[in-house]
Amino acid sequence: MNIQTLIKMANQIGTFFEPEVALEIAADDTANHIHRFWDPRMRRALIAHVDANGDAELLAVVAAALTRHRDTLLGSVTPHLEAA
């Protein structure tokens, strides 16, 4: 999948959760959604792009989600995210 499409999709998810009371809660919910509904290859591609190019194209909530839940999104740990 095209990286610009992944960025757009991630930002749309972030926009949905952004009105949460705190950035941390919105980031957790964003990461949970991405973990539950995105193919692992999509998650790895987005994180690899951010690693190589920075997160300037992402909303703050999405950047926080990728940072706070990096290992879970990469599949290197068992998820500790609560079901939405």
C-alpha positions as CSV (number, residue, x, y, z in Angstrom):
1,M,0.0,0.0,0.0
2,N,1.2,3.5,-0.8
3,I,2.8,5.3,2.2
4,Q,0.8,8.5,1.6
5,T,-2.4,6.4,1.8
6,L,-1.3,4.9,5.2
7,I,-0.5,8.4,6.5
8,K,-3.9,9.7,5.4
9,M,-5.6,6.7,7.0
10,A,-3.7,7.1,10.2
11,N,-4.5,10.8,10.4
12,Q,-8.2,10.1,9.8
13,I,-8.1,7.7,12.7
14,G,-6.3,10.3,14.8
15,T,-8.9,12.9,13.9
16,F,-11.7,10.7,15.1
17,F,-10.0,10.2,18.5
18,E,-8.4,13.6,18.9
19,P,-11.4,15.2,20.8
20,E,-10.6,12.9,23.8
21,V,-9.9,14.7,27.0
22,A,-6.1,14.1,27.0
23,L,-3.6,13.4,24.2
24,E,-2.5,10.2,26.0
25,I,-6.0,8.8,25.9
26,A,-6.5,9.7,22.3
27,A,-3.1,8.3,21.4
28,D,-4.0,5.0,23.2
29,D,-7.3,4.8,21.3
30,T,-5.6,5.5,18.0
31,A,-3.0,2.9,18.6
32,N,-5.6,0.4,19.7
33,H,-7.6,1.0,16.5
34,I,-4.5,0.7,14.3
35,H,-3.4,-2.5,16.1
36,R,-6.8,-4.1,15.8
37,F,-7.7,-3.3,12.2
38,W,-4.5,-2.8,10.3
39,D,-2.5,-5.6,8.8
40,P,0.9,-5.9,10.5
41,R,2.6,-5.1,7.2
42,M,0.7,-1.7,7.1
43,R,1.8,-0.9,10.7
44,R,5.4,-1.8,10.0
45,A,5.4,0.2,6.8
46,L,4.1,3.3,8.6
47,I,6.6,3.0,11.4
48,A,9.5,2.4,9.0
49,H,8.5,5.5,7.1
50,V,8.4,7.6,10.3
51,D,11.8,6.2,11.4
52,A,13.3,7.2,8.0
53,N,11.5,10.5,7.5
54,G,10.2,11.8,10.8
55,D,6.6,12.3,11.8
56,A,5.9,15.8,10.4
57,E,3.1,14.5,8.1
58,L,1.3,12.9,11.1
59,L,-1.1,14.6,13.5
60,A,0.3,14.9,17.0
61,V,-2.1,12.2,18.3
62,V,-0.9,9.7,15.7
63,A,2.8,10.5,16.3
64,A,2.1,10.0,20.1
65,A,0.3,6.7,19.3
66,L,3.3,5.3,17.3
67,T,5.8,6.4,20.0
68,R,3.8,5.2,23.0
69,H,2.8,1.8,21.5
70,R,5.7,1.2,19.0
71,D,6.5,-2.3,20.3
72,T,2.9,-3.4,20.3
73,L,2.3,-2.0,16.8
74,L,5.4,-3.8,15.5
75,G,4.2,-7.0,17.1
76,S,7.2,-7.4,19.3
77,V,5.2,-7.5,22.5
78,T,1.8,-8.8,23.6
79,P,-0.8,-6.0,23.3
80,H,-1.8,-4.3,26.6
81,L,-4.3,-2.1,24.9
82,E,-7.8,-2.2,26.2
83,A,-10.6,-3.0,23.8
84,A,-12.5,0.1,22.6
